[in-house]
Amino acid sequence: MFKLKKKKEKKQYKLVSPGDMVLAPCAHDVYRKAVVISYQEVNNNPTIRIKFKTGSINFVSAKLCYKIVKGIAVPLEKPKTKVQRFCLWFLRRFGLAEV
């Protein structure tokens, strides 16, 4: 009779590309600057391969990383905390970046 339409999964667009600087977790509650080497999806989870200044290369979930836009750390994935939402609102409000 009626066919139910399946909703397409909306994938997050990539906010980073190889060569970009991000803040990535290197220990519990410790973030350091790193360079993005590649961006890929592993089991439908966005994952980025990063390289720290020390030379170590790691795979990190994009949900844990931040991109620095005009001196403000912006989450790579959908913001979950009030502070992250405020940062995105602030950037859009004053036209500092298009996210």
DSSP file (Angstrom, degrees, kcal/mol; ACC not computed):
  #  RESIDUE AA STRUCTURE BP1 BP2  ACC     N-H-->O    O-->H-N    N-H-->O    O-->H-N    TCO  KAPPA ALPHA  PHI   PSI    X-CA   Y-CA   Z-CA
    1    1 A M              0   0    0      0, 0.0     2,-0.4     0, 0.0     0, 0.0   0.000 360.0 360.0 360.0 -89.1    0.0    0.0    0.0
    2    2 A F        -     0   0    0      2,-0.0     2,-0.6     0, 0.0     0, 0.0  -0.800 360.0-143.8-100.7 136.4    2.0    2.9    1.3
    3    3 A K        -     0   0    0     -2,-0.4     2,-0.4     0, 0.0     0, 0.0  -0.853  14.8-136.5 -97.6 129.2    5.7    3.1    1.2
    4    4 A L        -     0   0    0     -2,-0.6     2,-0.5     1,-0.0    -2,-0.0  -0.690  17.9-131.7 -83.2 132.0    7.4    4.7    4.1
    5    5 A K        -     0   0    0     -2,-0.4     2,-0.3     1,-0.0    -1,-0.0  -0.689  16.6-134.2 -85.2 131.8   10.2    7.0    3.1
    6    6 A K        -     0   0    0     -2,-0.5     2,-0.4     1,-0.0    -1,-0.0  -0.654  18.8-121.8 -83.4 139.1   13.4    6.5    4.9
    7    7 A K        -     0   0    0     -2,-0.3     2,-0.2     1,-0.1    -1,-0.0  -0.638  26.9-122.5 -78.9 134.3   15.1    9.6    6.2
    8    8 A K        -     0   0    0     -2,-0.4     2,-0.4     1,-0.1    -1,-0.1  -0.534  26.6-111.4 -74.9 141.9   18.5   10.1    4.9
    9    9 A E        -     0   0    0     -2,-0.2     2,-0.8     1,-0.1    -1,-0.1  -0.599  27.7-137.3 -73.6 126.3   21.2   10.3    7.5
   10   10 A K        -     0   0    0     -2,-0.4     2,-0.3     3,-0.0    -1,-0.1  -0.762  18.2-151.2 -87.8 117.3   22.6   13.8    7.4
   11   11 A K        -     0   0    0     -2,-0.8     2,-0.2     1,-0.1    33,-0.0  -0.638  21.2-108.5 -87.4 145.5   26.4   13.6    7.7
   12   12 A Q        -     0   0    0     -2,-0.3     2,-0.1     1,-0.1    -1,-0.1  -0.477  36.1-118.4 -68.5 139.9   28.3   16.4    9.3
   13   13 A Y        -     0   0    0     -2,-0.2     2,-0.4     1,-0.1    -1,-0.1  -0.463  34.0 -97.3 -78.0 155.7   30.2   18.4    6.9
   14   14 A K        -     0   0    0      1,-0.2    -1,-0.1    -2,-0.1    63,-0.0  -0.576  34.6-178.5 -77.5 127.1   34.0   18.5    7.2
   15   15 A L        +     0   0    0     -2,-0.4     2,-0.3    61,-0.1    -1,-0.2   0.534  68.1  53.0 -97.9 -10.2   35.2   21.6    9.1
   16   16 A V        -     0   0    0     60,-0.1     6,-0.0     4,-0.1    23,-0.0  -0.898  59.4-171.1-126.4 155.5   38.9   20.6    8.7
   17   17 A S    >   -     0   0    0     -2,-0.3     3,-2.0    21,-0.0    19,-0.3  -0.917  48.0 -67.4-135.1 163.1   41.1   19.7    5.9
   18   18 A P  T 3  S+     0   0    0      0, 0.0    19,-0.2     0, 0.0     3,-0.1  -0.253 121.1  30.1 -55.1 133.3   44.7   18.3    5.9
   19   19 A G  T 3  S+     0   0    0     17,-3.0    18,-0.1     1,-0.4     2,-0.1   0.243  88.3 128.6 101.7 -11.9   47.1   20.9    7.1
   20   20 A D    <   -     0   0    0     -3,-2.0    16,-2.5    16,-0.1     2,-0.4  -0.410  58.7-121.3 -75.9 153.2   44.7   22.7    9.5
   21   21 A M  E     +A   35   0A   0     14,-0.2    47,-0.7    47,-0.1     2,-0.3  -0.800  37.4 171.4 -93.3 135.1   45.6   23.3   13.1
   22   22 A V  E     -AB  34  67A   0     12,-2.5    12,-2.4    -2,-0.4     2,-0.6  -0.922  37.5-115.6-135.4 162.3   43.3   21.9   15.8
   23   23 A L  E     -AB  33  66A   0     43,-3.1    43,-2.1    -2,-0.3    10,-0.2  -0.914  42.7-179.3 -96.9 120.5   43.2   21.4   19.5
   24   24 A A  E     -A   32   0A   0      8,-2.8     8,-2.5    -2,-0.6     2,-0.3  -0.916  31.2-105.7-124.6 147.4   43.3   17.7   20.2
   25   25 A P  E     +A   31   0A   0      0, 0.0     6,-0.2     0, 0.0     3,-0.1  -0.528  36.7 166.7 -72.5 131.5   43.3   15.8   23.5
   26   26 A C  E    S-     0   0A   0      4,-2.5     2,-0.3     1,-0.3     5,-0.2   0.542  70.8  -0.6-116.8 -16.0   46.6   14.3   24.4
   27   27 A A  E >  S-A   30   0A   0      3,-1.3     3,-1.8     0, 0.0     2,-0.4  -0.898 107.1 -48.3-155.2-178.7   45.8   13.4   28.0
   28   28 A H  T 3  S-     0   0    0      1,-0.3     3,-0.1    -2,-0.3     0, 0.0  -0.466 125.6 -14.6 -64.9 116.6   42.9   13.7   30.4
   29   29 A D  T 3  S+     0   0    0     -2,-0.4     2,-0.5     1,-0.2    -1,-0.3   0.719 110.6 118.7  59.7  25.8   41.6   17.3   30.1
   30   30 A V  E <   -A   27   0A   0     -3,-1.8    -4,-2.5     2,-0.0    -3,-1.3  -0.983  41.5-174.2-122.8 122.5   44.8   18.3   28.4
   31   31 A Y  E     -A   25   0A   0     -2,-0.5     2,-0.3    -6,-0.2    -8,-0.1  -0.929   2.4-178.4-117.4 139.5   44.6   19.7   24.8
   32   32 A R  E     -A   24   0A   0     -8,-2.5    -8,-2.8    -2,-0.4     2,-0.2  -0.928  35.0 -94.2-132.5 158.1   47.5   20.6   22.5
   33   33 A K  E     +A   23   0A   0     -2,-0.3    20,-0.5   -10,-0.2     2,-0.3  -0.485  49.1 170.9 -71.0 139.7   47.8   22.0   19.1
   34   34 A A  E     -AC  22  52A   0    -12,-2.4   -12,-2.5    -2,-0.2     2,-0.4  -0.959  31.5-118.5-145.6 161.4   48.2   19.4   16.3
   35   35 A V  E     -AC  21  51A   0     16,-2.3    16,-2.1    -2,-0.3     2,-0.4  -0.879  28.9-122.7-105.3 134.6   48.1   19.4   12.5
   36   36 A V  E     + C   0  50A   0    -16,-2.5   -17,-3.0    -2,-0.4    14,-0.2  -0.619  28.6 176.6 -77.7 128.0   45.5   17.4   10.7
   37   37 A I  E     -     0   0A   0     12,-3.7     2,-0.3     1,-0.4    13,-0.2   0.836  65.2 -11.9 -96.0 -46.1   46.9   14.7    8.4
   38   38 A S  E     - C   0  49A   0     11,-1.2    11,-2.7   -21,-0.1     2,-0.4  -0.981  53.3-140.7-153.3 162.3   43.7   13.1    7.1
   39   39 A Y  E     + C   0  48A   0     -2,-0.3     2,-0.3     9,-0.2     9,-0.2  -0.996  34.0 150.0-127.7 127.2   39.9   13.0    7.8
   40   40 A Q  E     - C   0  47A   0      7,-3.0     7,-3.6    -2,-0.4     2,-0.5  -0.960  41.0-114.7-150.9 167.0   38.0    9.8    7.5
   41   41 A E  E     - C   0  46A   0     -2,-0.3     2,-0.5     5,-0.2     3,-0.1  -0.934  22.2-171.3-110.8 128.1   35.0    7.9    8.9
   42   42 A V  E >  S- C   0  45A   0      3,-2.6     3,-1.2    -2,-0.5    -2,-0.0  -0.969  78.7 -18.7-119.2 114.8   35.4    4.8   10.9
   43   43 A N  T 3  S-     0   0    0     -2,-0.5    -1,-0.2     1,-0.3     0, 0.0   0.910 127.7 -53.8  53.5  47.4   32.1    2.9   11.7
   44   44 A N  T 3  S+     0   0    0      1,-0.2    -1,-0.3    -3,-0.1    -3,-0.0   0.653 115.2 118.9  61.9  18.6   30.1    6.1   10.9
   45   45 A N  E <   -C   42   0A   0     -3,-1.2    -3,-2.6    17,-0.0     2,-0.3  -0.965  69.0-123.7-112.3 122.1   32.3    8.1   13.4
   46   46 A P  E     -C   41   0A   0      0, 0.0    16,-2.6     0, 0.0    17,-0.4  -0.472  36.8-177.4 -65.8 127.8   34.2   11.0   12.0
   47   47 A T  E     -CD  40  61A   0     -7,-3.6    -7,-3.0    -2,-0.3     2,-0.4  -0.975  13.2-159.2-130.0 138.9   37.9   10.5   12.8
   48   48 A I  E     -CD  39  60A   0     12,-2.8    12,-2.7    -2,-0.4     2,-0.6  -0.934  14.0-138.2-119.2 145.8   40.9   12.6   12.1
   49   49 A R  E     -CD  38  59A   0    -11,-2.7   -12,-3.7    -2,-0.4   -11,-1.2  -0.894  32.4-174.6-100.1 122.9   44.5   11.6   12.0
   50   50 A I  E     -CD  36  58A   0      8,-2.8     8,-2.1    -2,-0.6     2,-0.4  -0.797  21.0-149.3-122.6 159.7   46.7   14.2   13.7
   51   51 A K  E     -CD  35  57A   0    -16,-2.1   -16,-2.3    -2,-0.3     6,-0.2  -0.985  14.4-150.8-130.9 121.9   50.3   14.9   14.3
   52   52 A F  E >   -C   34   0A   0      4,-2.3     3,-1.6    -2,-0.4   -18,-0.2  -0.339  33.9-102.7 -81.9 169.2   51.6   16.7   17.4
   53   53 A K  T 3  S+     0   0    0    -20,-0.5    -1,-0.1     1,-0.3   -19,-0.1   0.786 120.3  64.6 -63.2 -26.7   54.8   18.8   17.5
   54   54 A T  T 3  S-     0   0    0      2,-0.1    -1,-0.3     1,-0.1     3,-0.1   0.669 118.7-110.4 -71.2 -15.2   56.6   15.9   19.2
   55   55 A G  S <  S+     0   0    0     -3,-1.6     2,-0.2     1,-0.4    -2,-0.1   0.302  71.9 137.9 104.4  -8.8   56.1   13.9   16.1
   56   56 A S        -     0   0    0     -5,-0.1    -4,-2.3     1,-0.0     2,-0.4  -0.513  40.5-150.6 -75.9 140.4   53.6   11.4   17.4
   57   57 A I  E     +D   51   0A   0     -6,-0.2     2,-0.3    -2,-0.2    -6,-0.2  -0.937  21.0 172.1-114.3 130.5   50.7   10.5   15.1
   58   58 A N  E     -D   50   0A   0     -8,-2.1    -8,-2.8    -2,-0.4     2,-0.5  -0.926  33.4-126.1-135.3 157.5   47.3    9.5   16.5
   59   59 A F  E     +D   49   0A   0     -2,-0.3     2,-0.4   -10,-0.2   -10,-0.2  -0.926  36.5 178.0 -99.1 128.9   43.7    8.8   15.4
   60   60 A V  E     -D   48   0A   0    -12,-2.7   -12,-2.8    -2,-0.5     2,-0.1  -0.985  33.9-107.8-133.9 142.4   41.2   10.9   17.4
   61   61 A S  E >   -D   47   0A   0     -2,-0.4     3,-1.5   -14,-0.2     4,-0.4  -0.459  24.6-133.3 -65.5 137.8   37.5   11.2   17.2
   62   62 A A  G >  S+     0   0    0    -16,-2.6     3,-0.9     1,-0.3    14,-0.5   0.725 102.3  71.0 -66.6 -20.2   36.5   14.5   15.6
   63   63 A K  G 3  S+     0   0    0    -17,-0.4    -1,-0.3     1,-0.2    14,-0.1   0.740  98.7  48.5 -67.2 -21.6   33.9   15.0   18.5
   64   64 A L  G <  S+     0   0    0     -3,-1.5    -1,-0.2    11,-0.1     2,-0.2   0.536  99.7  83.8 -94.9  -7.3   36.8   15.5   20.9
   65   65 A C    <   -     0   0    0     -3,-0.9    11,-1.7    -4,-0.4     2,-0.3  -0.594  58.2-154.4-103.3 159.6   38.7   18.1   18.8
   66   66 A Y  E     -BE  23  75A   0    -43,-2.1   -43,-3.1     9,-0.2     2,-0.4  -0.956   8.2-142.3-128.9 146.7   38.3   21.8   18.4
   67   67 A K  E     -BE  22  74A   0      7,-3.2     7,-3.4    -2,-0.3     2,-0.7  -0.891  20.5-128.0-107.3 141.5   39.3   24.2   15.5
   68   68 A I  E     + E   0  73A   0    -47,-0.7     2,-0.5    -2,-0.4     5,-0.2  -0.804  29.6 177.6 -93.8 116.4   40.7   27.6   16.3
   69   69 A V  E >  S- E   0  72A   0      3,-2.9     3,-1.9    -2,-0.7    28,-0.1  -0.966  73.0 -24.6-120.7 113.8   38.7   30.3   14.4
   70   70 A K  T 3  S-     0   0    0     -2,-0.5    -1,-0.1     1,-0.3     3,-0.1   0.863 127.5 -49.6  53.2  39.5   39.8   33.9   15.1
   71   71 A G  T 3  S+     0   0    0      1,-0.2     2,-0.4     0, 0.0    -1,-0.3   0.497 117.5 110.1  82.4   3.4   41.2   32.9   18.5
   72   72 A I  E <   -E   69   0A   0     -3,-1.9    -3,-2.9    15,-0.0     2,-0.5  -0.947  68.3-127.6-115.6 132.2   38.1   31.0   19.6
   73   73 A A  E     -E   68   0A   0     -2,-0.4    -5,-0.2    -5,-0.2    14,-0.1  -0.661  28.4-169.6 -79.3 122.0   38.0   27.2   19.9
   74   74 A V  E     -E   67   0A   0     -7,-3.4    -7,-3.2    -2,-0.5     2,-0.1  -0.939  23.7-116.9-114.8 131.3   35.0   25.8   17.9
   75   75 A P  E     -E   66   0A   0      0, 0.0    -9,-0.2     0, 0.0   -12,-0.1  -0.400  14.3-140.5 -66.7 143.4   33.9   22.2   18.2
   76   76 A L  S    S+     0   0    0    -11,-1.7   -13,-0.2   -14,-0.5     2,-0.1   0.816  84.3  43.3 -74.0 -30.9   34.2   20.2   15.0
   77   77 A E  S    S-     0   0    0    -15,-0.4     3,-0.1   -12,-0.3   -63,-0.0  -0.401 116.3 -50.3-104.7-175.8   31.0   18.3   15.6
   78   78 A K        -     0   0    0     -2,-0.1    -1,-0.2     1,-0.1    -2,-0.1  -0.339  67.7-111.6 -58.4 127.2   27.6   19.5   16.7
   79   79 A P        +     0   0    0      0, 0.0    -1,-0.1     0, 0.0     3,-0.0  -0.355  36.1 178.4 -66.1 139.6   28.0   21.5   19.9
   80   80 A K        +     0   0    0     -3,-0.1     2,-0.2    -2,-0.1    -2,-0.1   0.679  56.0  64.4-114.2 -26.7   26.6   19.8   23.0
   81   81 A T  S  > S-     0   0    0      1,-0.1     4,-2.1     0, 0.0     5,-0.2  -0.596  83.0-117.0-100.2 163.1   27.4   22.2   25.9
   82   82 A K  H  > S+     0   0    0      1,-0.2     4,-2.4    -2,-0.2     5,-0.1   0.856 114.9  54.4 -64.3 -35.7   26.1   25.7   26.5
   83   83 A V  H  > S+     0   0    0      2,-0.2     4,-2.2     1,-0.2    -1,-0.2   0.913 108.3  48.3 -66.3 -42.2   29.6   27.2   26.2
   84   84 A Q  H  > S+     0   0    0      2,-0.2     4,-2.0     1,-0.2    -2,-0.2   0.904 112.4  48.8 -64.7 -41.5   30.2   25.5   22.8
   85   85 A R  H  X S+     0   0    0     -4,-2.1     4,-2.5     1,-0.2    -2,-0.2   0.897 110.4  51.7 -64.3 -39.5   26.8   26.8   21.6
   86   86 A F  H  X S+     0   0    0     -4,-2.4     4,-2.8     2,-0.2    -2,-0.2   0.903 107.3  52.6 -64.0 -41.2   27.6   30.3   22.8
   87   87 A C  H  X S+     0   0    0     -4,-2.2     4,-2.2     2,-0.2    -1,-0.2   0.922 111.4  46.2 -60.7 -44.5   30.9   30.3   21.0
   88   88 A L  H  X S+     0   0    0     -4,-2.0     4,-2.3     2,-0.2     5,-0.2   0.908 113.0  49.5 -65.5 -41.4   29.2   29.4   17.7
   89   89 A W  H  X S+     0   0    0     -4,-2.5     4,-2.9     1,-0.2    -2,-0.2   0.921 110.5  51.3 -61.8 -43.2   26.5   32.0   18.3
   90   90 A F  H  X S+     0   0    0     -4,-2.8     4,-1.8     1,-0.2     6,-0.3   0.917 110.3  48.1 -61.0 -45.2   29.2   34.6   19.0
   91   91 A L  H  <>S+     0   0    0     -4,-2.2     5,-2.0     1,-0.2     6,-0.8   0.922 116.5  42.6 -62.9 -44.5   31.1   33.8   15.8
   92   92 A R  H ><5S+     0   0    0     -4,-2.3     3,-0.8     3,-0.2    -2,-0.2   0.887 110.2  56.9 -70.0 -38.1   28.0   34.0   13.7
   93   93 A R  H 3<5S+     0   0    0     -4,-2.9    -1,-0.2     1,-0.3    -2,-0.2   0.899 115.4  35.4 -60.7 -43.0   26.6   37.1   15.3
   94   94 A F  T 3<5S-     0   0    0     -4,-1.8    -1,-0.3    -5,-0.2    -2,-0.2   0.336 109.1-119.5 -98.1   7.0   29.7   39.2   14.6
   95   95 A G  T < 5 +     0   0    0     -3,-0.8    -3,-0.2    -4,-0.4     3,-0.1   0.784  67.7 138.0  67.0  28.1   30.4   37.6   11.3
   96   96 A L  S   <S-     0   0    0     -5,-2.0     2,-0.3    -6,-0.3    -4,-0.1   0.846  73.3  -3.4 -75.6 -32.9   33.8   36.4   12.3
   97   97 A A        -     0   0    0     -6,-0.8     2,-0.7   -28,-0.1    -1,-0.2  -0.993  62.4-124.6-156.5 153.9   33.4   33.0   10.6
   98   98 A E              0   0    0     -2,-0.3    -6,-0.0     1,-0.1    -7,-0.0  -0.909 360.0 360.0-103.3 110.1   30.9   31.0    8.6
   99   99 A V              0   0    0     -2,-0.7    -1,-0.1   -11,-0.1   -11,-0.0   0.368 360.0 360.0-115.0 360.0   30.5   27.7   10.4
